Structures are given as structure tokens and as C-alpha cells.
């Protein structure tokens, strides 16, 4: 299986939602992510750069941080067609070096965290996302991705804690769906049903 496409799994409940453009990320880096989107789209609009894997990857991560899940998924779908395993390793090595030189750079951490996840390095991805939520504490999407990784590692207690923190910041249908999935996996069926019931059509969209 091609590696980068596995990044999409981190959005396992973040399928298309009718009001996707209404979601507010609350990232304190929102303006910078928007600039990143603008810059990478400009480069990708050049014919010779249309298949630039790294630019599509960075664009997808930027969209993900702003809660623009349908657009993020579109970029990762493109990566599924373009990506090779060697490129994933190159991205990891690049941002390992950059994040060591500049450990407070949230963007380097995001690129590294998503790339680790894409490469099945879930524990390494988890360690990075723990740093990310500390640096961007009002961004519900960072908490949701961290919770998803905990779920991937079958640490449902920690997943629950993280997702509850996300809900404290903003009550969101995606987060309800994630909590429902966590409770279902951990055997708390009634809690699972409660949160699934508050997730609107997210589950239906995911099943589609």
C-alpha cells in the first residue's frame, strides 16, 4: 500500500460534511496556515509542478489544521496516485532535521507528525502530536488527530481524555463521532450511542 495515503486514515471520521466551510479551527496559527495554502497552491498551479508530492502533502496538512477536511482529503487522494515509499522517508528525514534545528516550529512538527503516521510510525507520530497540542492549544483538530492516534494504539483511556479536552474547546460533530468510536471500542455502548447521536450525519458520510 502506498504510504502517504495512510495519512487519510488519521481523518477516519473526518469525511465530507455539508457545512465543512463553517468549521472554525481556532488555531492561533490560522493566518500562517492560510498563507501556506496560498503559497503551495500557487506553485501547484504551475504545469511543471502539478505533481509535486511535497507541495500536495504540505497543502493537505494545512487544510487539515484549518478543519477543511474535504480539501485535505482531496490532496491526500492525489498523493495516493503520486506517492512512493522513498518520498515518505525523505519527508521524514527532512523534517526530523529541521525540527531539531528549530524545535518550536509548529509547521515542521505537523509535517513530521503526519509523515510518521503515514509511515505507520504511530508512537513517533503520537510523541509529535503531544508537542503540537501544547503549542497550539486552541486548535480542536490537533486534539482530534492526537485522539485518533491514541485510538490507533488502542489506548482508549487517553483517547477519551484528549477528545473531551477538544469538546471543552468547541463542541463539534466530528469530535462526538470520535468519542462515540472510542466508547464503542472500549465497550461503553450507551456512551457510544449518545455521542453517535450527537454526530449528525458524520457517520453516514463516513460510511459513504
C-alpha positions as a Markdown table, in Angstrom:
| # | Residue | x | y | z |
|---|---|---|---|---|
| 1 | Unk | 0.0 | 0.0 | 0.0 |
| 2 | Unk | 1.3 | 3.4 | -0.8 |
| 3 | Unk | 2.3 | 5.2 | 2.4 |
| 4 | Unk | 1.3 | 8.8 | 2.2 |
| 5 | Unk | -2.3 | 7.9 | 1.6 |
| 6 | Unk | -2.4 | 6.4 | 5.0 |
| 7 | Unk | -2.4 | 9.9 | 6.3 |
| 8 | Unk | -6.1 | 9.9 | 5.3 |
| 9 | Unk | -6.7 | 7.3 | 8.0 |
| 10 | Unk | -6.0 | 10.0 | 10.5 |
| 11 | Unk | -9.2 | 11.6 | 9.3 |
| 12 | Unk | -11.1 | 8.3 | 9.7 |
| 13 | Unk | -14.2 | 10.1 | 10.8 |
| 14 | Unk | -13.3 | 13.4 | 9.0 |
| 15 | Unk | -15.1 | 12.6 | 5.8 |
| 16 | Unk | -17.0 | 15.2 | 3.8 |
| 17 | Unk | -19.5 | 17.2 | 5.9 |
| 18 | Unk | -22.2 | 19.5 | 4.4 |
| 19 | Unk | -21.1 | 22.5 | 6.4 |
| 20 | Unk | -17.3 | 22.0 | 6.1 |
| 21 | Unk | -16.6 | 25.6 | 5.4 |
| 22 | Unk | -18.4 | 26.6 | 8.6 |
| 23 | Unk | -16.0 | 24.7 | 10.9 |
| 24 | Unk | -13.7 | 27.0 | 12.8 |
| 25 | Unk | -10.2 | 25.6 | 13.6 |
| 26 | Unk | -9.3 | 28.1 | 16.3 |
| 27 | Unk | -5.6 | 27.6 | 15.6 |
| 28 | Unk | -3.6 | 30.6 | 16.7 |
| 29 | Unk | -1.5 | 29.9 | 13.6 |
| 30 | Unk | -4.6 | 30.2 | 11.3 |
| 31 | Unk | -3.2 | 33.1 | 9.3 |
| 32 | Unk | 0.1 | 31.3 | 8.7 |
| 33 | Unk | -1.7 | 28.1 | 7.6 |
| 34 | Unk | -3.8 | 30.2 | 5.2 |
| 35 | Unk | -0.6 | 31.7 | 3.8 |
| 36 | Unk | 0.9 | 28.2 | 3.4 |
| 37 | Unk | -2.2 | 27.2 | 1.4 |
| 38 | Unk | -1.9 | 30.2 | -0.8 |
| 39 | Unk | 1.8 | 29.6 | -1.5 |
| 40 | Unk | 1.5 | 25.9 | -2.2 |
| 41 | Unk | -1.5 | 26.3 | -4.4 |
| 42 | Unk | 0.4 | 29.0 | -6.4 |
| 43 | Unk | 3.3 | 26.6 | -7.0 |
| 44 | Unk | 1.0 | 23.6 | -7.8 |
| 45 | Unk | -0.8 | 25.8 | -10.4 |
| 46 | Unk | 2.3 | 25.8 | -12.4 |
| 47 | Unk | 2.1 | 23.0 | -15.0 |
| 48 | Unk | 5.6 | 21.6 | -14.3 |
| 49 | Unk | 4.8 | 21.5 | -10.5 |
| 50 | Unk | 1.4 | 19.8 | -10.7 |
| 51 | Unk | 2.7 | 16.5 | -9.4 |
| 52 | Unk | 4.9 | 17.9 | -6.7 |
| 53 | Unk | 4.4 | 15.4 | -3.9 |
| 54 | Unk | 5.8 | 17.6 | -1.1 |
| 55 | Unk | 3.6 | 20.5 | -2.1 |
| 56 | Unk | 0.5 | 18.4 | -2.1 |
| 57 | Unk | 1.5 | 17.0 | 1.3 |
| 58 | Unk | 2.0 | 20.4 | 2.8 |
| 59 | Unk | -1.2 | 21.7 | 1.3 |
| 60 | Unk | -3.1 | 18.7 | 2.8 |
| 61 | Unk | -1.6 | 19.3 | 6.2 |
| 62 | Unk | -2.5 | 23.0 | 6.1 |
| 63 | Unk | -6.1 | 22.2 | 5.1 |
| 64 | Unk | -6.3 | 19.6 | 7.9 |
| 65 | Unk | -5.2 | 22.2 | 10.5 |
| 66 | Unk | -8.0 | 24.5 | 9.5 |
| 67 | Unk | -10.6 | 21.8 | 9.5 |
| 68 | Unk | -11.1 | 21.9 | 5.8 |
| 69 | Unk | -11.4 | 18.2 | 5.7 |
| 70 | Unk | -12.8 | 17.7 | 2.2 |
| 71 | Unk | -10.0 | 19.7 | 0.7 |
| 72 | Unk | -7.4 | 17.9 | 2.8 |
| 73 | Unk | -8.8 | 14.6 | 1.7 |
| 74 | Unk | -8.6 | 15.7 | -1.9 |
| 75 | Unk | -4.9 | 16.4 | -1.6 |
| 76 | Unk | -4.2 | 13.0 | 0.1 |
| 77 | Unk | -6.2 | 11.3 | -2.7 |
| 78 | Unk | -3.8 | 12.9 | -5.1 |
| 79 | Unk | -0.9 | 11.7 | -3.1 |
| 80 | Unk | -2.2 | 8.2 | -3.3 |
| 81 | Unk | -1.8 | 8.4 | -7.1 |
| 82 | Unk | 1.6 | 10.1 | -7.0 |
| 83 | Unk | 3.4 | 8.9 | -3.9 |
| 84 | Unk | 6.2 | 6.4 | -3.5 |
| 85 | Unk | 7.6 | 5.0 | -0.2 |
| 86 | Unk | 11.0 | 6.5 | -0.7 |
| 87 | Unk | 9.5 | 10.0 | -0.8 |
| 88 | Unk | 7.8 | 9.4 | 2.5 |
| 89 | Unk | 11.1 | 8.6 | 4.1 |
| 90 | Unk | 12.7 | 11.7 | 2.5 |
| 91 | Unk | 10.0 | 13.9 | 4.0 |
| 92 | Unk | 10.5 | 12.3 | 7.5 |
| 93 | Unk | 14.3 | 12.8 | 7.3 |
| 94 | Unk | 13.9 | 16.4 | 6.1 |
| 95 | Unk | 11.6 | 17.4 | 9.0 |
| 96 | Unk | 13.5 | 15.5 | 11.6 |
| 97 | Unk | 16.5 | 17.6 | 10.8 |
| 98 | Unk | 14.5 | 20.8 | 10.6 |
| 99 | Unk | 12.6 | 20.2 | 13.8 |
| 100 | Unk | 15.9 | 19.5 | 15.7 |
| 101 | Unk | 17.3 | 22.8 | 14.5 |
| 102 | Unk | 14.0 | 24.7 | 15.2 |
| 103 | Unk | 12.1 | 22.6 | 17.8 |
| 104 | Unk | 9.4 | 25.3 | 18.4 |
| 105 | Unk | 8.4 | 25.4 | 14.7 |
| 106 | Unk | 4.8 | 24.2 | 14.7 |
| 107 | Unk | 4.8 | 23.7 | 10.9 |
| 108 | Unk | 7.8 | 21.4 | 11.0 |
| 109 | Unk | 6.2 | 19.4 | 13.8 |
| 110 | Unk | 3.0 | 19.0 | 11.9 |
| 111 | Unk | 4.7 | 17.8 | 8.7 |
| 112 | Unk | 6.8 | 15.3 | 10.7 |
| 113 | Unk | 3.8 | 14.1 | 12.8 |
| 114 | Unk | 1.7 | 13.5 | 9.7 |
| 115 | Unk | 4.6 | 11.8 | 7.8 |
| 116 | Unk | 5.3 | 9.5 | 10.8 |
| 117 | Unk | 1.6 | 8.5 | 10.8 |
| 118 | Unk | 1.7 | 7.9 | 7.1 |
| 119 | Unk | 4.7 | 5.6 | 7.6 |
| 120 | Unk | 2.9 | 3.5 | 10.3 |
| 121 | Unk | 5.2 | 5.0 | 13.0 |
| 122 | Unk | 2.3 | 5.7 | 15.3 |
| 123 | Unk | 4.2 | 6.1 | 18.5 |
| 124 | Unk | 6.6 | 8.6 | 16.9 |
| 125 | Unk | 3.6 | 10.4 | 15.5 |
| 126 | Unk | 2.0 | 10.4 | 18.9 |
| 127 | Unk | 5.0 | 12.0 | 20.5 |
| 128 | Unk | 5.0 | 14.8 | 17.9 |
| 129 | Unk | 1.3 | 15.5 | 18.3 |
| 130 | Unk | 1.7 | 15.8 | 22.1 |
| 131 | Unk | 4.0 | 18.7 | 21.4 |
| 132 | Unk | 1.7 | 20.1 | 18.8 |
| 133 | Unk | -1.3 | 20.4 | 21.2 |
| 134 | Unk | 0.9 | 22.2 | 23.7 |
| 135 | Unk | 2.0 | 24.8 | 21.1 |
| 136 | Unk | -1.5 | 25.2 | 19.5 |
| 137 | Unk | -3.8 | 24.6 | 22.5 |
| 138 | Unk | -7.0 | 26.0 | 21.0 |
| 139 | Unk | -6.9 | 24.0 | 17.8 |
| 140 | Unk | -9.5 | 21.3 | 18.1 |
| 141 | Unk | -8.2 | 19.5 | 15.1 |
| 142 | Unk | -4.8 | 18.8 | 16.7 |
| 143 | Unk | -6.6 | 17.3 | 19.7 |
| 144 | Unk | -8.8 | 15.2 | 17.4 |
| 145 | Unk | -5.8 | 13.9 | 15.5 |
| 146 | Unk | -4.0 | 13.1 | 18.7 |
| 147 | Unk | -7.1 | 11.3 | 20.0 |
| 148 | Unk | -7.2 | 9.3 | 16.7 |
| 149 | Unk | -3.6 | 8.2 | 17.1 |
| 150 | Unk | -4.3 | 7.1 | 20.7 |
| 151 | Unk | -7.2 | 5.1 | 19.3 |
| 152 | Unk | -4.9 | 3.5 | 16.7 |
| 153 | Unk | -2.6 | 2.4 | 19.5 |
| 154 | Unk | -5.7 | 1.1 | 21.4 |
| 155 | Unk | -5.1 | 3.5 | 24.3 |
| 156 | Unk | -8.8 | 4.4 | 24.7 |
| 157 | Unk | -8.5 | 6.0 | 28.1 |
| 158 | Unk | -6.1 | 8.6 | 26.8 |
| 159 | Unk | -8.1 | 9.0 | 23.6 |
| 160 | Unk | -11.1 | 9.8 | 25.7 |
| 161 | Unk | -9.2 | 12.4 | 27.7 |
| 162 | Unk | -7.9 | 14.1 | 24.7 |
| 163 | Unk | -11.2 | 14.2 | 22.9 |
| 164 | Unk | -13.0 | 15.5 | 26.0 |
| 165 | Unk | -10.5 | 18.3 | 26.0 |
| 166 | Unk | -11.3 | 19.0 | 22.4 |
| 167 | Unk | -15.0 | 19.2 | 23.3 |
| 168 | Unk | -14.3 | 21.7 | 26.1 |
| 169 | Unk | -12.8 | 24.0 | 23.4 |
| 170 | Unk | -15.6 | 23.5 | 20.9 |
| 171 | Unk | -18.4 | 21.1 | 20.7 |
| 172 | Unk | -18.1 | 19.6 | 17.3 |
| 173 | Unk | -19.8 | 16.7 | 15.4 |
| 174 | Unk | -16.6 | 15.2 | 14.3 |
| 175 | Unk | -15.4 | 15.0 | 17.9 |
| 176 | Unk | -18.7 | 13.5 | 19.0 |
| 177 | Unk | -18.2 | 10.8 | 16.4 |
| 178 | Unk | -14.6 | 10.1 | 17.5 |
| 179 | Unk | -15.8 | 9.8 | 21.1 |
| 180 | Unk | -18.5 | 7.5 | 20.1 |
| 181 | Unk | -16.0 | 5.3 | 18.3 |
| 182 | Unk | -13.7 | 5.3 | 21.3 |
| 183 | Unk | -16.5 | 4.3 | 23.7 |
| 184 | Unk | -17.7 | 1.6 | 21.3 |
| 185 | Unk | -14.2 | 0.1 | 21.1 |
| 186 | Unk | -13.8 | 0.2 | 24.9 |
| 187 | Unk | -17.2 | -1.4 | 25.5 |
| 188 | Unk | -19.2 | 1.6 | 26.7 |
| 189 | Unk | -22.1 | 1.1 | 24.4 |
| 190 | Unk | -24.6 | 3.6 | 25.9 |
| 191 | Unk | -22.0 | 6.4 | 25.9 |
| 192 | Unk | -21.1 | 5.4 | 22.3 |
| 193 | Unk | -24.7 | 5.7 | 21.3 |
| 194 | Unk | -25.1 | 9.1 | 23.0 |
| 195 | Unk | -22.1 | 10.6 | 21.1 |
| 196 | Unk | -23.0 | 9.0 | 17.8 |
| 197 | Unk | -26.4 | 10.5 | 18.2 |
| 198 | Unk | -24.8 | 14.0 | 18.5 |
| 199 | Unk | -22.6 | 13.5 | 15.5 |
| 200 | Unk | -25.3 | 14.3 | 13.0 |
| 201 | Unk | -24.6 | 12.9 | 9.5 |
| 202 | Unk | -20.8 | 12.4 | 10.1 |
| 203 | Unk | -21.2 | 8.7 | 10.4 |
| 204 | Unk | -23.4 | 8.4 | 7.3 |
| 205 | Unk | -20.8 | 10.4 | 5.3 |
| 206 | Unk | -18.0 | 8.2 | 6.6 |
| 207 | Unk | -19.9 | 5.0 | 5.6 |
| 208 | Unk | -20.4 | 6.5 | 2.1 |
